[in-house]
Amino acid sequence: MTLSINIPSATQAKETDYCGVISGAKTDKIKNCRFTIFYGKLKTAPLIEECPVNLECKVIHTLTLNSHTLFVCQIEETYISESGLTDNKPDVQKMNPIVFTTEPRQYYSIGNVTAQAYSIGMEIEQKKNK
Ligand SMILES: Cc1cc2nc3c(=O)[nH]c(=O)nc-3n(C[C@H](O)[C@H](O)[C@H](O)COP(=O)(O)O)c2cc1C
């Protein structure tokens, strides 16, 4: 079994929310959102062209829980839109991924860089005995 994870940008809040509140069991969500589908190397998992990041996955384990089924997946390929790249590398500010919070139920964008990772924490280490 295969599936895809498609990360929308903050500018796609309307389509993202629609896909969250409406079931695809009876409605063609792809058509209503005017999304374009493409297939990658696995050939079986539909991917959404309009989303800046697409992860093509193989399902490795399926865990049946009380209310939900949990899929443990292996990412086989990653696709990033040209518009989400700087010097051919992923640029998270350009991808502008949407962020969802449960309380309040809102969508955000990620904002600015706040610090350098694997680095700012060392300031505590350097000052700990001073
Ligand atoms: C903002 C938002 C977040 C959601 N998060 C989850 C989630 O984490 N897990 C889940 O099973 N359903 C979640 N849902 C509900 C599903 O998106 C919903 O059941 C949807 O109808 C499923 O579509 P489908 O029937 O086409 O698979 C969320 C819905 C919204 C609007």
The ligand as an SDF file (V2000), in Angstrom:
LIG
                    3D

 31 33  0  0  0  0  0  0  0  0999 V2000
   -7.9890   21.2360   10.8820 C   0  0  0  0  0  0  0  0  0  0  0  0
   -8.3220   19.7640   10.8100 C   0  0  0  0  0  0  0  0  0  0  0  0
   -7.4450   18.8260   11.3560 C   0  0  0  0  0  0  0  0  0  0  0  0
   -7.7310   17.4630   11.3000 C   0  0  0  0  0  0  0  0  0  0  0  0
   -6.8430   16.5580   11.8320 N   0  0  0  0  0  0  0  0  0  0  0  0
   -7.1240   15.2330   11.7610 C   0  0  0  0  0  0  0  0  0  0  0  0
   -6.1830   14.2650   12.2640 C   0  0  0  0  0  0  0  0  0  0  0  0
   -5.1170   14.6000   12.7760 O   0  0  0  0  0  0  0  0  0  0  0  0
   -6.5060   12.9560   12.1700 N   0  0  0  0  0  0  0  0  0  0  0  0
   -7.6800   12.5430   11.5870 C   0  0  0  0  0  0  0  0  0  0  0  0
   -7.9200   11.3440   11.5110 O   0  0  0  0  0  0  0  0  0  0  0  0
   -8.5810   13.4320   11.1000 N   0  0  0  0  0  0  0  0  0  0  0  0
   -8.3210   14.7520   11.1700 C   0  0  0  0  0  0  0  0  0  0  0  0
   -9.2450   15.6700   10.6850 N   0  0  0  0  0  0  0  0  0  0  0  0
  -10.5340   15.1740   10.1680 C   0  0  0  0  0  0  0  0  0  0  0  0
  -10.4270   14.6610    8.7340 C   0  0  0  0  0  0  0  0  0  0  0  0
   -9.7850   15.6090    7.9280 O   0  0  0  0  0  0  0  0  0  0  0  0
  -11.8410   14.3910    8.2170 C   0  0  0  0  0  0  0  0  0  0  0  0
  -12.3360   13.2440    8.8550 O   0  0  0  0  0  0  0  0  0  0  0  0
  -11.9330   14.2720    6.7020 C   0  0  0  0  0  0  0  0  0  0  0  0
  -13.2870   14.2800    6.3630 O   0  0  0  0  0  0  0  0  0  0  0  0
  -11.2740   13.0270    6.1910 C   0  0  0  0  0  0  0  0  0  0  0  0
  -11.3910   13.0050    4.7830 O   0  0  0  0  0  0  0  0  0  0  0  0
  -11.5870   11.6490    3.9710 P   0  0  0  0  0  0  0  0  0  0  0  0
  -12.8790   11.0500    4.4460 O   0  0  0  0  0  0  0  0  0  0  0  0
  -11.6150   12.0730    2.5410 O   0  0  0  0  0  0  0  0  0  0  0  0
  -10.3910   10.7750    4.2970 O   0  0  0  0  0  0  0  0  0  0  0  0
   -8.9490   17.0430   10.7200 C   0  0  0  0  0  0  0  0  0  0  0  0
   -9.8240   17.9870   10.1690 C   0  0  0  0  0  0  0  0  0  0  0  0
   -9.5080   19.3480   10.2070 C   0  0  0  0  0  0  0  0  0  0  0  0
  -10.4440   20.3620    9.5930 C   0  0  0  0  0  0  0  0  0  0  0  0
  1  2  1  0
  2  3  1  0
  2 30  2  0
  3  4  2  0
  4  5  1  0
  4 28  1  0
  5  6  2  0
  6  7  1  0
  6 13  1  0
  7  8  2  0
  7  9  1  0
  9 10  1  0
 10 11  2  0
 10 12  1  0
 12 13  2  0
 13 14  1  0
 14 15  1  0
 14 28  1  0
 15 16  1  0
 16 17  1  0
 16 18  1  0
 18 19  1  0
 18 20  1  0
 20 21  1  0
 20 22  1  0
 22 23  1  0
 23 24  1  0
 24 25  2  0
 24 26  1  0
 24 27  1  0
 28 29  2  0
 29 30  1  0
 30 31  1  0
M  END
$$$$
